[in-house]
Amino acid sequence: MEKNEIKVRIKEIFPKIIGIEQFSQKRKCEISYNILKTDEDLSVVNFERQLNIHINVLVQLLYGVFKKIDFQKTLIVPTIVILDSLTVTNVNEPGVYIVDFEGEKLVRIDDVKNLEREKNHNASLAIGYAIQLNNLVHVSPADIDMRIEEELMYMIHRMNELLNIHGELTCDFEENTIKESGLYHYNLSAIFLYQWIINK
């Protein structure tokens, strides 16, 4: 999917992800990891042909991508979507996770039983982009589309840079058409765009 096509898709998708009311508390599953918070080049990390990544390596890479983002203020939140228990070492349960960089925890916030995949049927790992609903009230309605587009394009670009560094991985995009989501319990919209991470 080209950059201009992504921008057009955002404008089409956005009206589908707003309109959620109240949210309730849901049980969280947390997985600890270790991360070296550094500005060092992460290109020394290698991937095997079968997409199997240790949790520490995955989160280290994500930290390199998202470390400059203040998630207390953003409208977009990247989640980690894991479809197979063999994809990420030490993550035994498929699901949708968020990374708590402060507490160094991977927090499972939803299952993937209702996940609809029309493309990349062999992919088992994605960054899923959702809207942080409680932050919408801090943005002028006239500016929401622009903010979402800017934040999303920045995150997608940074992830593509990371994948290009490693050379063995690439990504593909897929719009999510499912409207119901357990993420509403965490003040998040349903994931509206997947960035599937796949072997070249």
PyRosetta script that sets phi, psi and omega in degrees:
from pyrosetta import init, pose_from_sequence

init()
pose = pose_from_sequence("MEKNEIKVRIKEIFPKIIGIEQFSQKRKCEISYNILKTDEDLSVVNFERQLNIHINVLVQLLYGVFKKIDFQKTLIVPTIVILDSLTVTNVNEPGVYIVDFEGEKLVRIDDVKNLEREKNHNASLAIGYAIQLNNLVHVSPADIDMRIEEELMYMIHRMNELLNIHGELTCDFEENTIKESGLYHYNLSAIFLYQWIINK")
pose.set_psi(1, 125.4)
pose.set_omega(1, -178.5)
pose.set_phi(2, -77.4)
pose.set_psi(2, 162.2)
pose.set_omega(2, -176.8)
pose.set_phi(3, -57.7)
pose.set_psi(3, -45.7)
pose.set_omega(3, -179.3)
pose.set_phi(4, -65.5)
pose.set_psi(4, -35.9)
pose.set_omega(4, 179.0)
pose.set_phi(5, -66.7)
pose.set_psi(5, -38.0)
pose.set_omega(5, 177.2)
pose.set_phi(6, -61.9)
pose.set_psi(6, -43.9)
pose.set_omega(6, 180.0)
pose.set_phi(7, -60.0)
pose.set_psi(7, -42.5)
pose.set_omega(7, 179.4)
pose.set_phi(8, -64.5)
pose.set_psi(8, -43.6)
pose.set_omega(8, -179.0)
pose.set_phi(9, -61.9)
pose.set_psi(9, -38.1)
pose.set_omega(9, 179.2)
pose.set_phi(10, -58.6)
pose.set_psi(10, -45.4)
pose.set_omega(10, -179.5)
pose.set_phi(11, -63.3)
pose.set_psi(11, -32.3)
pose.set_omega(11, 178.4)
pose.set_phi(12, -77.1)
pose.set_psi(12, -37.0)
pose.set_omega(12, -174.1)
pose.set_phi(13, -78.1)
pose.set_psi(13, -36.7)
pose.set_omega(13, -170.2)
pose.set_phi(14, -51.9)
pose.set_psi(14, -45.4)
pose.set_omega(14, -179.1)
pose.set_phi(15, -60.5)
pose.set_psi(15, -21.0)
pose.set_omega(15, -178.0)
pose.set_phi(16, -78.4)
pose.set_psi(16, -16.2)
pose.set_omega(16, -169.0)
pose.set_phi(17, -108.9)
pose.set_psi(17, 2.8)
pose.set_omega(17, 178.2)
pose.set_phi(18, -106.6)
pose.set_psi(18, 155.3)
pose.set_omega(18, 175.6)
pose.set_phi(19, 115.8)
pose.set_psi(19, 28.6)
pose.set_omega(19, -179.9)
pose.set_phi(20, -102.4)
pose.set_psi(20, 142.2)
pose.set_omega(20, -174.5)
pose.set_phi(21, -97.4)
pose.set_psi(21, -102.1)
pose.set_omega(21, -173.5)
pose.set_phi(22, -97.9)
pose.set_psi(22, 159.3)
pose.set_omega(22, -176.0)
pose.set_phi(23, -131.1)
pose.set_psi(23, 146.8)
pose.set_omega(23, 179.5)
pose.set_phi(24, -113.6)
pose.set_psi(24, 166.1)
pose.set_omega(24, -177.8)
pose.set_phi(25, -80.2)
pose.set_psi(25, 143.9)
pose.set_omega(25, -178.6)
pose.set_phi(26, -132.0)
pose.set_psi(26, 149.9)
pose.set_omega(26, 180.0)
pose.set_phi(27, -64.6)
pose.set_psi(27, 134.6)
pose.set_omega(27, 178.9)
pose.set_phi(28, -105.4)
pose.set_psi(28, 145.1)
pose.set_omega(28, 172.5)
pose.set_phi(29, -111.9)
pose.set_psi(29, 122.6)
pose.set_omega(29, -176.5)
pose.set_phi(30, -114.7)
pose.set_psi(30, 140.6)
pose.set_omega(30, 177.8)
pose.set_phi(31, -125.3)
pose.set_psi(31, 125.1)
pose.set_omega(31, -179.4)
pose.set_phi(32, -78.0)
pose.set_psi(32, 151.9)
pose.set_omega(32, 175.1)
pose.set_phi(33, -147.6)
pose.set_psi(33, 169.8)
pose.set_omega(33, 176.3)
pose.set_phi(34, -116.2)
pose.set_psi(34, 135.8)
pose.set_omega(34, -179.2)
pose.set_phi(35, -136.2)
pose.set_psi(35, 138.5)
pose.set_omega(35, 175.5)
pose.set_phi(36, -98.8)
pose.set_psi(36, 106.0)
pose.set_omega(36, -176.7)
pose.set_phi(37, -80.4)
pose.set_psi(37, 102.0)
pose.set_omega(37, -172.7)
pose.set_phi(38, -145.4)
pose.set_psi(38, 164.4)
pose.set_omega(38, 174.9)
pose.set_phi(39, -101.1)
pose.set_psi(39, 8.7)
pose.set_omega(39, -177.2)
pose.set_phi(40, -65.5)
pose.set_psi(40, 154.7)
pose.set_omega(40, 178.0)
pose.set_phi(41, -65.2)
pose.set_psi(41, 128.6)
pose.set_omega(41, -178.6)
pose.set_phi(42, -95.1)
pose.set_psi(42, 10.2)
pose.set_omega(42, -175.5)
pose.set_phi(43, -69.5)
pose.set_psi(43, -9.0)
pose.set_omega(43, 179.3)
pose.set_phi(44, -76.3)
pose.set_psi(44, -13.1)
pose.set_omega(44, -179.3)
pose.set_phi(45, -76.5)
pose.set_psi(45, 130.1)
pose.set_omega(45, -178.8)
pose.set_phi(46, -110.8)
pose.set_psi(46, 150.0)
pose.set_omega(46, 176.8)
pose.set_phi(47, -112.3)
pose.set_psi(47, 143.3)
pose.set_omega(47, 173.0)
pose.set_phi(48, -80.1)
pose.set_psi(48, 164.4)
pose.set_omega(48, -178.9)
pose.set_phi(49, -63.3)
pose.set_psi(49, -41.8)
pose.set_omega(49, 174.1)
pose.set_phi(50, -78.7)
pose.set_psi(50, 122.1)
pose.set_omega(50, -174.4)
pose.set_phi(51, -65.4)
pose.set_psi(51, 94.4)
pose.set_omega(51, 177.1)
pose.set_phi(52, -137.6)
pose.set_psi(52, 112.7)
pose.set_omega(52, -173.3)
pose.set_phi(53, -121.7)
pose.set_psi(53, 136.0)
pose.set_omega(53, 174.5)
pose.set_phi(54, -71.9)
pose.set_psi(54, 145.6)
pose.set_omega(54, -177.6)
pose.set_phi(55, -55.2)
pose.set_psi(55, -39.6)
pose.set_omega(55, -179.3)
pose.set_phi(56, -64.9)
pose.set_psi(56, -38.9)
pose.set_omega(56, 179.8)
pose.set_phi(57, -68.3)
pose.set_psi(57, -45.2)
pose.set_omega(57, 179.8)
pose.set_phi(58, -59.0)
pose.set_psi(58, -48.7)
pose.set_omega(58, -176.7)
pose.set_phi(59, -70.5)
pose.set_psi(59, -33.1)
pose.set_omega(59, 175.4)
pose.set_phi(60, -60.7)
pose.set_psi(60, -43.4)
pose.set_omega(60, 178.9)
pose.set_phi(61, -66.0)
pose.set_psi(61, -42.6)
pose.set_omega(61, 178.8)
pose.set_phi(62, -65.1)
pose.set_psi(62, -35.2)
pose.set_omega(62, 176.1)
pose.set_phi(63, -62.0)
pose.set_psi(63, -41.0)
pose.set_omega(63, 177.4)
pose.set_phi(64, -61.6)
pose.set_psi(64, -32.0)
pose.set_omega(64, -179.6)
pose.set_phi(65, -79.3)
pose.set_psi(65, -44.8)
pose.set_omega(65, -168.2)
pose.set_phi(66, -108.7)
pose.set_psi(66, 8.2)
pose.set_omega(66, -172.5)
pose.set_phi(67, -64.0)
pose.set_psi(67, -24.0)
pose.set_omega(67, -178.0)
pose.set_phi(68, -91.0)
pose.set_psi(68, 2.3)
pose.set_omega(68, -176.5)
pose.set_phi(69, -95.6)
pose.set_psi(69, 133.0)
pose.set_omega(69, 175.8)
pose.set_phi(70, -93.6)
pose.set_psi(70, 99.2)
pose.set_omega(70, -175.3)
pose.set_phi(71, -74.0)
pose.set_psi(71, -6.4)
pose.set_omega(71, 172.8)
pose.set_phi(72, -72.7)
pose.set_psi(72, -21.0)
pose.set_omega(72, -174.9)
pose.set_phi(73, -116.1)
pose.set_psi(73, -14.2)
pose.set_omega(73, -174.0)
pose.set_phi(74, -75.9)
pose.set_psi(74, 157.2)
pose.set_omega(74, 172.9)
pose.set_phi(75, -89.6)
pose.set_psi(75, -32.1)
pose.set_omega(75, -179.2)
pose.set_phi(76, -95.1)
pose.set_psi(76, 135.9)
pose.set_omega(76, 175.2)
pose.set_phi(77, -124.9)
pose.set_psi(77, 123.8)
pose.set_omega(77, 174.9)
pose.set_phi(78, -82.6)
pose.set_psi(78, 133.3)
pose.set_omega(78, 173.9)
pose.set_phi(79, -112.4)
pose.set_psi(79, 164.1)
pose.set_omega(79, 175.3)
pose.set_phi(80, -107.1)
pose.set_psi(80, 123.9)
pose.set_omega(80, 179.4)
pose.set_phi(81, -106.8)
pose.set_psi(81, 118.2)
pose.set_omega(81, -178.9)
pose.set_phi(82, -119.1)
pose.set_psi(82, 117.0)
pose.set_omega(82, -175.3)
pose.set_phi(83, -96.5)
pose.set_psi(83, -14.4)
pose.set_omega(83, -173.3)
pose.set_phi(84, -133.9)
pose.set_psi(84, 135.5)
pose.set_omega(84, -178.1)
pose.set_phi(85, -68.7)
pose.set_psi(85, -11.4)
pose.set_omega(85, 179.2)
pose.set_phi(86, -95.0)
pose.set_psi(86, -6.4)
pose.set_omega(86, -174.1)
pose.set_phi(87, -71.3)
pose.set_psi(87, -44.7)
pose.set_omega(87, -177.7)
pose.set_phi(88, -119.0)
pose.set_psi(88, 115.6)
pose.set_omega(88, -179.9)
pose.set_phi(89, -61.7)
pose.set_psi(89, 135.7)
pose.set_omega(89, -177.9)
pose.set_phi(90, 79.3)
pose.set_psi(90, 3.1)
pose.set_omega(90, 171.0)
pose.set_phi(91, -114.0)
pose.set_psi(91, 100.3)
pose.set_omega(91, -171.6)
pose.set_phi(92, -91.0)
pose.set_psi(92, -7.1)
pose.set_omega(92, -176.6)
pose.set_phi(93, -122.3)
pose.set_psi(93, 117.8)
pose.set_omega(93, 174.8)
pose.set_phi(94, -58.3)
pose.set_psi(94, 151.3)
pose.set_omega(94, 179.6)
pose.set_phi(95, 167.5)
pose.set_psi(95, -176.0)
pose.set_omega(95, 174.5)
pose.set_phi(96, -103.1)
pose.set_psi(96, 126.7)
pose.set_omega(96, -175.5)
pose.set_phi(97, -123.2)
pose.set_psi(97, 151.7)
pose.set_omega(97, 166.7)
pose.set_phi(98, -116.1)
pose.set_psi(98, 151.5)
pose.set_omega(98, -179.7)
pose.set_phi(99, -99.0)
pose.set_psi(99, 123.2)
pose.set_omega(99, 173.4)
pose.set_phi(100, -98.0)
pose.set_psi(100, 94.4)
pose.set_omega(100, -177.1)
pose.set_phi(101, -67.0)
pose.set_psi(101, -31.7)
pose.set_omega(101, 179.8)
pose.set_phi(102, -68.1)
pose.set_psi(102, -50.7)
pose.set_omega(102, -177.5)
pose.set_phi(103, -86.6)
pose.set_psi(103, -2.3)
pose.set_omega(103, -178.4)
pose.set_phi(104, 51.7)
pose.set_psi(104, 53.6)
pose.set_omega(104, 177.9)
pose.set_phi(105, -131.8)
pose.set_psi(105, 144.5)
pose.set_omega(105, 168.6)
pose.set_phi(106, -100.6)
pose.set_psi(106, 118.9)
pose.set_omega(106, -172.2)
pose.set_phi(107, -109.4)
pose.set_psi(107, 119.7)
pose.set_omega(107, 178.2)
pose.set_phi(108, -79.3)
pose.set_psi(108, 123.5)
pose.set_omega(108, -176.7)
pose.set_phi(109, -118.3)
pose.set_psi(109, -7.8)
pose.set_omega(109, 178.5)
pose.set_phi(110, -162.9)
pose.set_psi(110, 158.8)
pose.set_omega(110, 174.3)
pose.set_phi(111, -92.0)
pose.set_psi(111, 179.1)
pose.set_omega(111, -177.1)
pose.set_phi(112, -120.7)
pose.set_psi(112, 18.0)
pose.set_omega(112, -175.6)
pose.set_phi(113, -65.0)
pose.set_psi(113, -27.1)
pose.set_omega(113, -179.2)
pose.set_phi(114, -99.1)
pose.set_psi(114, 8.9)
pose.set_omega(114, -175.5)
pose.set_phi(115, -66.5)
pose.set_psi(115, 126.8)
pose.set_omega(115, 179.4)
pose.set_phi(116, -101.1)
pose.set_psi(116, 123.3)
pose.set_omega(116, 178.2)
pose.set_phi(117, -125.8)
pose.set_psi(117, 116.7)
pose.set_omega(117, 178.2)
pose.set_phi(118, -95.3)
pose.set_psi(118, -25.7)
pose.set_omega(118, 179.9)
pose.set_phi(119, -121.5)
pose.set_psi(119, 171.7)
pose.set_omega(119, 174.0)
pose.set_phi(120, 51.3)
pose.set_psi(120, 47.9)
pose.set_omega(120, -176.7)
pose.set_phi(121, -63.1)
pose.set_psi(121, -15.5)
pose.set_omega(121, 176.6)
pose.set_phi(122, -93.5)
pose.set_psi(122, -9.4)
pose.set_omega(122, -179.0)
pose.set_phi(123, -74.5)
pose.set_psi(123, 142.9)
pose.set_omega(123, -179.5)
pose.set_phi(124, -128.9)
pose.set_psi(124, 2.0)
pose.set_omega(124, -178.7)
pose.set_phi(125, -138.9)
pose.set_psi(125, 131.3)
pose.set_omega(125, 179.4)
pose.set_phi(126, -147.0)
pose.set_psi(126, 156.9)
pose.set_omega(126, 163.6)
pose.set_phi(127, -94.3)
pose.set_psi(127, 122.7)
pose.set_omega(127, 179.2)
pose.set_phi(128, -107.3)
pose.set_psi(128, 125.7)
pose.set_omega(128, -176.3)
pose.set_phi(129, -97.6)
pose.set_psi(129, 128.6)
pose.set_omega(129, -179.8)
pose.set_phi(130, -129.7)
pose.set_psi(130, 164.7)
pose.set_omega(130, 178.3)
pose.set_phi(131, -96.8)
pose.set_psi(131, 133.1)
pose.set_omega(131, 174.8)
pose.set_phi(132, -82.6)
pose.set_psi(132, 96.2)
pose.set_omega(132, -168.0)
pose.set_phi(133, -62.5)
pose.set_psi(133, -36.6)
pose.set_omega(133, -177.6)
pose.set_phi(134, -69.4)
pose.set_psi(134, -15.2)
pose.set_omega(134, 178.1)
pose.set_phi(135, -89.0)
pose.set_psi(135, -9.0)
pose.set_omega(135, 179.6)
pose.set_phi(136, -63.9)
pose.set_psi(136, -30.6)
pose.set_omega(136, -177.4)
pose.set_phi(137, -68.2)
pose.set_psi(137, -17.7)
pose.set_omega(137, -178.7)
pose.set_phi(138, -90.7)
pose.set_psi(138, 2.0)
pose.set_omega(138, -177.2)
pose.set_phi(139, -120.5)
pose.set_psi(139, 136.4)
pose.set_omega(139, 175.9)
pose.set_phi(140, -59.7)
pose.set_psi(140, 135.5)
pose.set_omega(140, 179.3)
pose.set_phi(141, -52.9)
pose.set_psi(141, -32.8)
pose.set_omega(141, -179.8)
pose.set_phi(142, -69.4)
pose.set_psi(142, -21.9)
pose.set_omega(142, -176.0)
pose.set_phi(143, -100.1)
pose.set_psi(143, -7.2)
pose.set_omega(143, -172.8)
pose.set_phi(144, -60.6)
pose.set_psi(144, -50.1)
pose.set_omega(144, -178.8)
pose.set_phi(145, -56.8)
pose.set_psi(145, -45.6)
pose.set_omega(145, -178.5)
pose.set_phi(146, -63.9)
pose.set_psi(146, -43.4)
pose.set_omega(146, 179.9)
pose.set_phi(147, -62.9)
pose.set_psi(147, -44.4)
pose.set_omega(147, -180.0)
pose.set_phi(148, -62.0)
pose.set_psi(148, -45.2)
pose.set_omega(148, 179.9)
pose.set_phi(149, -61.6)
pose.set_psi(149, -46.3)
pose.set_omega(149, -179.0)
pose.set_phi(150, -62.3)
pose.set_psi(150, -47.6)
pose.set_omega(150, -178.0)
pose.set_phi(151, -65.4)
pose.set_psi(151, -43.6)
pose.set_omega(151, -178.7)
pose.set_phi(152, -64.7)
pose.set_psi(152, -44.2)
pose.set_omega(152, -179.7)
pose.set_phi(153, -64.2)
pose.set_psi(153, -38.2)
pose.set_omega(153, 177.8)
pose.set_phi(154, -62.1)
pose.set_psi(154, -47.6)
pose.set_omega(154, -177.5)
pose.set_phi(155, -65.3)
pose.set_psi(155, -43.2)
pose.set_omega(155, 178.7)
pose.set_phi(156, -62.5)
pose.set_psi(156, -43.2)
pose.set_omega(156, 180.0)
pose.set_phi(157, -62.6)
pose.set_psi(157, -44.0)
pose.set_omega(157, 179.8)
pose.set_phi(158, -64.0)
pose.set_psi(158, -40.3)
pose.set_omega(158, 179.1)
pose.set_phi(159, -66.3)
pose.set_psi(159, -40.2)
pose.set_omega(159, 176.9)
pose.set_phi(160, -62.7)
pose.set_psi(160, -39.9)
pose.set_omega(160, 176.3)
pose.set_phi(161, -58.5)
pose.set_psi(161, -45.3)
pose.set_omega(161, -179.8)
pose.set_phi(162, -60.2)
pose.set_psi(162, -46.6)
pose.set_omega(162, -178.4)
pose.set_phi(163, -65.4)
pose.set_psi(163, -35.7)
pose.set_omega(163, 177.9)
pose.set_phi(164, -66.5)
pose.set_psi(164, -33.4)
pose.set_omega(164, 177.6)
pose.set_phi(165, -59.8)
pose.set_psi(165, -41.4)
pose.set_omega(165, -174.7)
pose.set_phi(166, -82.5)
pose.set_psi(166, -23.8)
pose.set_omega(166, 172.2)
pose.set_phi(167, 75.6)
pose.set_psi(167, -30.6)
pose.set_omega(167, -176.0)
pose.set_phi(168, -87.9)
pose.set_psi(168, -12.8)
pose.set_omega(168, -175.8)
pose.set_phi(169, -117.9)
pose.set_psi(169, 154.1)
pose.set_omega(169, 173.5)
pose.set_phi(170, -141.8)
pose.set_psi(170, -174.3)
pose.set_omega(170, 179.9)
pose.set_phi(171, -141.9)
pose.set_psi(171, 162.3)
pose.set_omega(171, 175.8)
pose.set_phi(172, -139.5)
pose.set_psi(172, 153.1)
pose.set_omega(172, -175.7)
pose.set_phi(173, -110.7)
pose.set_psi(173, 147.9)
pose.set_omega(173, 178.7)
pose.set_phi(174, -147.5)
pose.set_psi(174, 130.2)
pose.set_omega(174, 175.9)
pose.set_phi(175, -78.8)
pose.set_psi(175, 137.6)
pose.set_omega(175, 176.7)
pose.set_phi(176, -89.6)
pose.set_psi(176, 131.5)
pose.set_omega(176, -179.3)
pose.set_phi(177, -105.1)
pose.set_psi(177, 0.3)
pose.set_omega(177, -179.6)
pose.set_phi(178, -81.8)
pose.set_psi(178, 129.3)
pose.set_omega(178, -178.3)
pose.set_phi(179, -95.0)
pose.set_psi(179, -32.8)
pose.set_omega(179, 178.5)
pose.set_phi(180, -78.5)
pose.set_psi(180, 142.8)
pose.set_omega(180, -178.2)
pose.set_phi(181, -158.5)
pose.set_psi(181, 140.9)
pose.set_omega(181, 173.1)
pose.set_phi(182, -72.8)
pose.set_psi(182, -9.3)
pose.set_omega(182, -179.1)
pose.set_phi(183, -69.6)
pose.set_psi(183, -19.3)
pose.set_omega(183, 179.1)
pose.set_phi(184, -58.8)
pose.set_psi(184, -28.2)
pose.set_omega(184, 179.0)
pose.set_phi(185, -65.8)
pose.set_psi(185, -16.6)
pose.set_omega(185, -179.5)
pose.set_phi(186, -113.0)
pose.set_psi(186, 24.0)
pose.set_omega(186, -179.4)
pose.set_phi(187, 61.0)
pose.set_psi(187, 31.1)
pose.set_omega(187, 176.8)
pose.set_phi(188, -118.5)
pose.set_psi(188, 143.9)
pose.set_omega(188, 173.0)
pose.set_phi(189, -70.7)
pose.set_psi(189, 170.9)
pose.set_omega(189, 168.5)
pose.set_phi(190, -61.1)
pose.set_psi(190, 149.8)
pose.set_omega(190, 174.2)
pose.set_phi(191, -60.2)
pose.set_psi(191, 129.0)
pose.set_omega(191, -177.9)
pose.set_phi(192, -107.7)
pose.set_psi(192, -14.5)
pose.set_omega(192, 179.1)
pose.set_phi(193, -147.4)
pose.set_psi(193, 131.0)
pose.set_omega(193, 175.4)
pose.set_phi(194, -104.9)
pose.set_psi(194, 137.5)
pose.set_omega(194, 171.0)
pose.set_phi(195, -112.8)
pose.set_psi(195, 91.9)
pose.set_omega(195, -176.0)
pose.set_phi(196, -73.5)
pose.set_psi(196, 132.7)
pose.set_omega(196, 178.8)
pose.set_phi(197, -98.9)
pose.set_psi(197, 119.8)
pose.set_omega(197, -174.1)
pose.set_phi(198, -134.9)
pose.set_psi(198, 158.1)
pose.set_omega(198, 173.7)
pose.set_phi(199, -71.7)
pose.set_psi(199, 146.0)
pose.set_omega(199, 176.5)
pose.set_phi(200, -70.2)
pose.dump_pdb("model.pdb")
